[in-house]
Amino acid sequence: MAKNSLPIMPKAGGGTLSKALWTLVVVALVVLVVKYPSDAATFVQNAADLIGRAVEGLVAFFRGVAR
């Protein structure tokens, strides 16, 4: 059997505990969105801004390298 090239990636299937934890995470996210929609929207907006700034930084870096 081949060695897993990405050891941090979970194996397919997972156990009962893994499924239970993912279910709890999903339930917590649904409760967050339903009970605190403003906080959830702020979190998503901040995450999108962070990703946008990271992409802009990479673009600026590659443009600087290309010059």
Secondary structure per residue as TSV (DSSP state, phi and psi in degrees):
chain	resnum	aa	ss	phi	psi
A	1	M	-	360.0	138.4
A	2	A	-	-74.3	147.9
A	3	K	-	-74.1	142.3
A	4	N	-	-66.9	120.0
A	5	S	S	-74.4	-22.8
A	6	L	-	-120.7	86.1
A	7	P	T	-64.8	-20.2
A	8	I	T	-79.3	-15.6
A	9	M	S	-78.6	134.5
A	10	P	-	-69.8	153.4
A	11	K	-	-76.3	155.4
A	12	A	S	-63.9	145.3
A	13	G	S	97.4	-70.4
A	14	G	-	75.5	161.7
A	15	G	-	-94.8	-176.9
A	16	T	H	-64.6	-40.6
A	17	L	H	-63.5	-42.1
A	18	S	H	-61.6	-45.2
A	19	K	H	-64.5	-38.8
A	20	A	H	-65.0	-41.4
A	21	L	H	-64.6	-44.0
A	22	W	H	-64.1	-37.1
A	23	T	H	-63.2	-42.9
A	24	L	H	-62.8	-39.3
A	25	V	H	-63.9	-45.1
A	26	V	H	-64.1	-43.1
A	27	V	H	-62.4	-42.3
A	28	A	H	-62.5	-40.0
A	29	L	H	-65.7	-40.3
A	30	V	H	-64.6	-43.6
A	31	V	H	-62.7	-40.7
A	32	L	H	-59.3	-45.3
A	33	V	H	-69.1	-38.9
A	34	V	H	-75.7	-45.1
A	35	K	H	-82.0	-35.2
A	36	Y	-	-131.5	67.5
A	37	P	H	-63.8	-33.2
A	38	S	H	-65.8	-44.8
A	39	D	H	-64.1	-40.4
A	40	A	H	-64.3	-42.2
A	41	A	H	-65.2	-40.7
A	42	T	H	-62.7	-41.8
A	43	F	H	-62.2	-45.8
A	44	V	H	-65.1	-41.0
A	45	Q	H	-64.4	-42.6
A	46	N	H	-64.7	-39.2
A	47	A	H	-65.0	-42.0
A	48	A	H	-64.9	-40.3
A	49	D	H	-62.8	-41.0
A	50	L	H	-63.3	-44.5
A	51	I	H	-64.4	-41.0
A	52	G	H	-61.7	-43.1
A	53	R	H	-65.8	-36.6
A	54	A	H	-65.4	-42.1
A	55	V	H	-65.3	-43.2
A	56	E	H	-61.8	-38.5
A	57	G	H	-64.0	-42.6
A	58	L	H	-64.9	-40.0
A	59	V	H	-63.2	-44.4
A	60	A	H	-62.5	-39.7
A	61	F	H	-62.8	-48.8
A	62	F	H	-67.6	-32.9
A	63	R	H	-66.6	-38.6
A	64	G	H	-66.2	-36.5
A	65	V	H	-69.9	-36.4
A	66	A	H	-72.5	-18.7
A	67	R	-	-77.7	360.0
